[in-house]
Amino acid sequence: MTVRRVVPNIQSEAAQESRDFYGLLGFEEVMNHGWIMTLASPSNPAAQVSFMASDKKAPLTPDMSVEVDDVDAAYAAMQERGAEIVHPLQDEEWGVRRFFVRDPNGRVVNVLGHR
């Protein structure tokens, strides 16, 4: 399995202010669904940070997102290991397949792959 990118997810009600602040560091908006906004570096598009008020389709907001090349294999590995799945594997209307898992530190990780 290959990790494609890791993105911190910051729970925030201040999307515009965050966009303006991180814009001073060179980030630009690359995605905005209203409830989640992602900023990325134009020179290094995998360098990203997301801001969300709350997750539109899940009961909790993840602390980070990890994009992998095979989300089904990642899900199977987590289940086999006995990891706590806190949001089931599912396809989302915005083009990703994802699940949430709790890491050993109690952090919620959104594991996803683009379809």
The 8 nearest C-alpha neighbors of each residue, nearest first, counted from 0:
[[1, 68, 69, 2, 67, 72, 73, 70],
 [0, 2, 68, 67, 3, 69, 66, 4],
 [3, 1, 67, 4, 66, 68, 0, 65],
 [2, 4, 66, 67, 1, 68, 5, 65],
 [5, 3, 66, 2, 45, 65, 6, 67],
 [4, 6, 65, 64, 66, 7, 63, 3],
 [5, 7, 64, 48, 63, 47, 8, 65],
 [6, 8, 63, 48, 49, 62, 64, 9],
 [9, 7, 49, 63, 62, 50, 6, 48],
 [8, 10, 50, 11, 49, 51, 7, 62],
 [11, 9, 51, 52, 50, 8, 53, 60],
 [12, 10, 52, 13, 51, 50, 9, 14],
 [11, 13, 52, 14, 51, 10, 50, 15],
 [14, 12, 16, 11, 15, 17, 52, 50],
 [15, 13, 17, 16, 12, 18, 50, 11],
 [16, 14, 18, 17, 13, 19, 20, 12],
 [15, 17, 19, 13, 18, 14, 20, 21],
 [16, 18, 20, 14, 19, 15, 21, 13],
 [17, 19, 15, 21, 16, 20, 22, 14],
 [20, 18, 22, 16, 17, 21, 15, 23],
 [21, 19, 17, 22, 23, 18, 16, 24],
 [22, 20, 24, 23, 18, 26, 19, 17],
 [21, 23, 26, 25, 19, 24, 20, 18],
 [22, 24, 21, 25, 20, 19, 26, 18],
 [25, 23, 21, 22, 26, 20, 40, 27],
 [24, 26, 22, 23, 40, 27, 21, 41],
 [27, 25, 22, 40, 39, 21, 38, 24],
 [28, 26, 38, 39, 22, 29, 40, 25],
 [27, 29, 38, 30, 37, 39, 26, 18],
 [28, 30, 38, 37, 27, 39, 31, 36],
 [31, 29, 37, 36, 28, 32, 38, 35],
 [30, 32, 36, 33, 35, 37, 29, 28],
 [31, 33, 35, 34, 36, 30, 93, 37],
 [34, 32, 31, 35, 36, 51, 52, 14],
 [33, 35, 51, 32, 52, 53, 55, 36],
 [36, 34, 51, 32, 50, 33, 31, 37],
 [37, 35, 31, 50, 30, 49, 32, 51],
 [38, 36, 49, 30, 48, 29, 28, 31],
 [37, 39, 28, 27, 48, 29, 47, 26],
 [40, 38, 47, 26, 27, 44, 46, 41],
 [39, 41, 26, 43, 44, 42, 46, 25],
 [42, 40, 44, 43, 39, 27, 26, 25],
 [41, 43, 40, 44, 39, 46, 25, 45],
 [42, 44, 40, 45, 41, 46, 39, 47],
 [45, 43, 40, 46, 39, 41, 42, 47],
 [44, 46, 43, 47, 4, 39, 40, 5],
 [47, 45, 44, 39, 43, 40, 48, 6],
 [48, 46, 39, 38, 6, 45, 40, 37],
 [47, 49, 7, 6, 38, 37, 8, 39],
 [50, 48, 37, 8, 36, 9, 38, 7],
 [51, 49, 9, 36, 35, 8, 10, 11],
 [52, 50, 35, 10, 53, 34, 11, 9],
 [51, 53, 11, 12, 10, 34, 35, 50],
 [54, 52, 51, 60, 55, 34, 10, 59],
 [53, 55, 60, 57, 56, 59, 51, 34],
 [54, 56, 57, 53, 34, 58, 35, 52],
 [57, 55, 54, 58, 91, 59, 53, 86],
 [58, 56, 54, 59, 55, 86, 60, 53],
 [57, 59, 56, 60, 54, 86, 55, 53],
 [60, 58, 57, 54, 61, 53, 107, 86],
 [59, 61, 54, 53, 62, 10, 58, 57],
 [62, 60, 107, 108, 63, 109, 59, 8],
 [61, 63, 8, 107, 108, 106, 7, 60],
 [64, 62, 7, 8, 108, 61, 6, 109],
 [63, 65, 109, 6, 108, 5, 110, 7],
 [64, 66, 5, 110, 4, 109, 111, 67],
 [65, 67, 111, 4, 3, 112, 110, 2],
 [68, 66, 2, 3, 112, 69, 1, 70],
 [67, 69, 1, 112, 0, 70, 2, 3],
 [70, 68, 72, 71, 67, 0, 73, 112],
 [69, 71, 73, 72, 112, 111, 67, 74],
 [72, 70, 74, 73, 69, 75, 88, 96],
 [71, 73, 75, 74, 70, 69, 76, 0],
 [74, 72, 70, 76, 71, 75, 77, 69],
 [73, 75, 71, 77, 72, 76, 70, 78],
 [74, 76, 72, 78, 73, 77, 79, 71],
 [77, 75, 73, 79, 74, 78, 72, 80],
 [78, 76, 80, 74, 82, 79, 75, 73],
 [77, 79, 81, 75, 80, 76, 82, 74],
 [80, 78, 76, 81, 77, 75, 82, 74],
 [79, 81, 77, 78, 82, 76, 75, 83],
 [82, 80, 78, 79, 77, 83, 84, 76],
 [83, 81, 77, 80, 78, 84, 100, 101],
 [82, 84, 101, 100, 85, 81, 78, 102],
 [83, 85, 100, 86, 99, 82, 101, 87],
 [84, 86, 99, 100, 83, 87, 101, 98],
 [87, 85, 99, 98, 84, 57, 88, 100],
 [88, 86, 98, 89, 84, 85, 99, 97],
 [89, 87, 98, 97, 86, 96, 90, 74],
 [88, 90, 96, 97, 87, 91, 98, 95],
 [89, 91, 96, 95, 97, 92, 88, 94],
 [92, 90, 95, 93, 94, 96, 89, 97],
 [91, 93, 94, 90, 95, 96, 89, 56],
 [94, 92, 91, 95, 90, 32, 113, 96],
 [95, 93, 92, 114, 91, 113, 96, 90],
 [94, 96, 113, 91, 114, 112, 90, 93],
 [95, 97, 90, 112, 89, 111, 91, 113],
 [98, 96, 111, 88, 110, 89, 95, 112],
 [97, 99, 88, 87, 86, 110, 109, 89],
 [100, 98, 109, 86, 108, 85, 84, 110],
 [99, 101, 84, 108, 85, 107, 83, 102],
 [102, 100, 107, 106, 83, 105, 108, 84],
 [101, 103, 106, 105, 104, 107, 100, 108],
 [104, 102, 105, 101, 106, 82, 83, 107],
 [105, 103, 102, 106, 101, 107, 108, 62],
 [104, 106, 102, 103, 101, 107, 100, 108],
 [107, 105, 102, 101, 104, 62, 108, 103],
 [106, 108, 101, 61, 62, 100, 102, 99],
 [107, 109, 63, 100, 99, 61, 64, 62],
 [108, 110, 99, 64, 61, 98, 63, 65],
 [111, 109, 65, 97, 98, 64, 66, 99],
 [112, 110, 97, 66, 96, 70, 67, 65],
 [111, 113, 96, 66, 70, 67, 95, 68],
 [112, 114, 95, 94, 96, 111, 66, 68],
 [113, 95, 94, 112, 96, 90, 93, 91]]
